[in-house]
Amino acid sequence: MVKQLLEKLDELIRIFKRSELPEVMDKTELARFLGVGINSVNNYIYADGFPYIKQPNMKNGYPKKAVQQWLDEQTKFYGR
């Protein structure tokens, strides 16, 4: 039971950390949002249809809501 409570607490902490990210993220923030390393972020940002905002005189930004929607659309389930 303690193990389950700790797992739930870890999940809540991850959700809280993701919610404090800005609405338009940079690569480092995107890595935190996805829960991957910065090198893995490139696999995502160069994937077909991955959302980004081209910002004048700045690096690209990645809108949190659009990224979540893209992830939801890319998610596949076994046996379905």
PyMOL commands that set and color helices and strands:
alter all, ss='L'
color gray80, all
select helices_A, chain A and resi 2-19+27-34+38-45+64-74
alter helices_A, ss='H'
color red, helices_A
select strands_A, chain A and resi 24-25+62-63
alter strands_A, ss='S'
color yellow, strands_A
deselect
rebuild
show_as cartoon
